[in-house]
Amino acid sequence: MNSISVENLNKNFKDFNLENISFSVPQGEIVGLIGENGAGKTTLINSLLKLLLVESGKIKFWEEDFEKIKEKVGVLYDSLYFNENLRPTELEKIFAASYKNWDRNLFFKLLGDFGIEKTKKIKTLSKGMKIKLQLALALAHKPKLLIIDEATSGLDPLFIDSFLDLLLDFMQDETNSVFISSHDLSHLEKIADRFIMIDQGKLLLNEDIEKIRDHYGYLQIRGDELKKIEPRFVSRFLKHKFNTEVLIQNKEAFEQEYPIKTEPVSVEQIFKFLVRGEKYEKLIN
């Protein structure tokens, strides 16, 4: 079953559109949402959460509308959207009144685990502590799905590592799922089962991480050598003064056709090629 199913989602603004976005977040998986600033990631997430009305498309959570299952969803943003003069003890009372499955003991245990003083005002907490507070609030109402929008942006690598470990702990329950947008692709690649990539409101990639690694390869060659490669193997290329970087697709078939071994390629490299690279036709025309 899918925790999230999206079909042909369209959201129109004056100068930006989400166009025919379709994807799913399978139950039991971590799915990474990636794209440059302004690509539409936050717009997509806000559309899922009914914070924005969409022109067309279908959005389902476990085959239900969001309003029916919203207690099963925990949400983390890059900033806390609460009055910063509140204390965690006061937030606990607000959340206890809002969620049927609220676990007060779990919330205060998590505060202790995270080193957050329960009587300190939110405004005195560091950015990392505010993210941990959000996570404690989300986990204490026993969600089955976490939706995370750039929550690790600007944080130090050590904190990001511990944050990702917490997500992996959450995923010990194989019925749980995570949908996370992040610019930190190198860290996200360590935990994600699948990646969705959007650029300028359009879907560029929607694939399982292992299939991505099996499908794509990397080459660095002289510019004039690119014309010797059949177009069906060239996904994108980046031409520089002294060499050309090539994103090879169908790498197994390519290596059978040519006496060249491709190098492994990261999701971060693929992202760079798909967003900034040129198509083969631009070179040969």
N, C-alpha and C positions, 0 to 999 in steps of 0.2 A: 504493500500500500504506500501511497505517496503522502507525506505530511503536507506538502504544498503542490498543487497542480495549477499551472497558468496556461491558458490557451488564447492566442491572438489578442493580447492585451495592447490597447492603444490609449495613449494619454496625450492630448494636444495642448500646447501653449502657443503663445504668439510667435516665439522664436525657437521653439524646441518641441520635438515630438518623441514619444516612445512609440515605436512602430512594430506591430504584430509580434510581440514578445511571447514566446512559448517555451516553457521549461517545467521541470518538476524537481522536487526535493524528496528523494526516496526516504522512507522511514528507516532509521538506523544509519544514516549517512551525514557527513559534514560536507556542505556544498559552499564553495567560495564564489562570491560575486565580485568580479574585477572590472576595472575600466578607469580611464583618466578622470580627473576632476571635470565635472560637467557632462560626463557620459550618460548620466541618468540613473545611477545606482540608488541614490536617496529617493528620487522620484518613484522608482520601482518599488522600493521598500514601503514608502508611504502609501502607495497605491494598494499594496497587499494588505496593509493595516487599516484600510478605509479612511485614512487621513486625507486622501485625495480621491475625488470622484473621477472615474475613467469613462472615456467615450464608448468603448466597446471591449469585449473580451470576457473571459470566464476565469474566476479565481476561486479555488476551493482548498479547504484545509481538511484533510481526511474525508474528502467528498462532502464537506459541509460548508456553509457560509461562515465567515469569520465571526459574526455576532454570536453564533451558537457555541463556538469552541474557544473564545478568546481567553478564557481562564487557563487553557492548556498552553498558551504562548507567553514566553518571557521575552522582553525587548530591552536591548541595551543600545544607547546612542553614544556619540562621542562626548556629550555633555549631559549633566544631570538637569532635568527640567523640573526642579522643585525649588521652592523658596529656600535660599541658602542660609537663612536664619533658623531653619528647622534642624532638629537633631535626629539621629537614627531612631531613638526611642519614640519620637513623635511620628516619624515615617512608619514605624511598625504599627502604630494604632490605625493609621490611614489605610495601610495595606490589609490589616486584619479585618477591617470593615468592608473591604472590596473583594476579597478572594475567599471562597468557601474552603479551599484546601490549605489555607495559610497555616504555616507551622512556625509558631513563635519561638519554640526552643531551637529549631534549626537555624532561624535567622540570627539569633544571638550567638549560637555556636559559630556560625560563619563569620560574624563580626570579630569574634575572638581569634579565629583561625587567620583572618586577614589583618589582624592588628589594628582594627578600627575601634576607637573609643566610642561607646554608645551614647554618651552624653555630650559629645563635642558637636558644635554647629558645623553644618556641611561646608560653610565658607572657609573653615580652617583646614580642611582636608586637601591633600595634594591631588593632582589630576588622577594619578594612579589609584589612590585611595577612593576617589569618587567612582572610578570604574568598578573597583571591587565592591563598593557599596551597592552599585546598580546590580552587580551579579548576585550579591546576597539577597537583595530584594526579589530578583527574578527567580532564583532557585528556591526560595522559601515558600513560594506558592505552588511548588511541585509541577512545573511545566513539562510538557513532552517535546516542545520545540522552542529553541532559542533563536531569535532573529537579532542580529548584531550589525549595526551600521557604523563602521569606522571607529569602533570603541578603542582600538589600540593606537590610533593616530597620534604621533608625536611622543610616544612613550619610549622609555629606554628598553633595550633588547632583553635585559634580564627580567624586567617585569612582563614583557610580551611572552617570554618563555614560560613563566609561571602561569600566566593567563591561559595560554594554550594547553598547559597541563590540566588546568581546571576544566576546560572544555572536554578533554579526553576522559577525565573522570566522569563527567556528565554522560558521556557516550558509553560508559560501561553498561548502562541499560540500553540494550540493542533496539528498544522501541523508541528511543529518543532521537532527535535530529537537530542539526544546527545549520542555519543559513546565515553566512557571515560575509559582509563586504569589507575589504581592506586594501590599502595600497601596499602593505608589506607582504609582497608575494613570496619572498623566500621563506618567511615564517609560515605563511598560510599553506604553502606546498607541503610542509611537514605533516599536516593533519587532514587536509581536504581529500575527500574521495572523488569529488567531481568539481569542475570549474564551469562557470557561466561568465562569458565575457561580452560586455556591451560597449559600443562606441557610437557617440552621437545618436543615442536612442535606438540603435539597431543591434541585434544579436549577431555576434561574430563567432562565438564558440560555445558549445554546450556538450561537454564530453567528460567521460570517466578519465581520471588521472592516468591510469595504466594504459588506456587506449591512446591518450595523448602522447605518452612516452614511446609507445610502440609505433605510432603513426608518423611522428615527426623526427627529423634529424637535422644536424647543423653542418654546414660546410663553409670554409673560408677559401676562396679561390681568386685567381686573377680575373679581372673584369671580362676579358675576351673569351675566357673559358666557359662563361655562362651559356653562350649560344650553342655550345656543343651538347647541352643537356636538354632532353625532350621537355617541352612545356608541361606535360602532365605530371612531372615530378617536382616542379618549382611552385611552391605556395606563394612566397614573397622573397624579395631580395633587398638588400641595403648596399648601395654602391658608394664606395669611398675612393679617395684619390689613388691609393695603391692596391686596393683589393676589393672584393665584393663578398659580403656575407649572404648566405643563402639558407632559407628555411625549406628543407626538402620534405615533401609529403610522400606517403607510401614508401617509406624508407627501405623496407625489406625488398620490395620489387626493384627499387632503384639500385640497391647494392648487388642484386642479381644481374642487373643490366649493365652496370658500370663497375670497373675495378677500383672503386673508391669506397672507403669506409667512412660513414658519417659519424659525427660526434653526438653524444646525448645532448638534449636540449631541455632547458628548464621552462616552466610556465612563464617566468618573467621574460625570457628571451622570446618565446612565442608571442606574448603580449606585445612586445616591442615590434616584432615583425608585422603582426596583423594590423597594428594601429599606424605604424610609421613606414612600413615597407612598401615597395612598389610591386605591382603585378608584372609578371613576365612579359606580357604583351607590350608594356611601355618601353622595354628594352629593344624588342625586335621590330617595332613599327617605326 
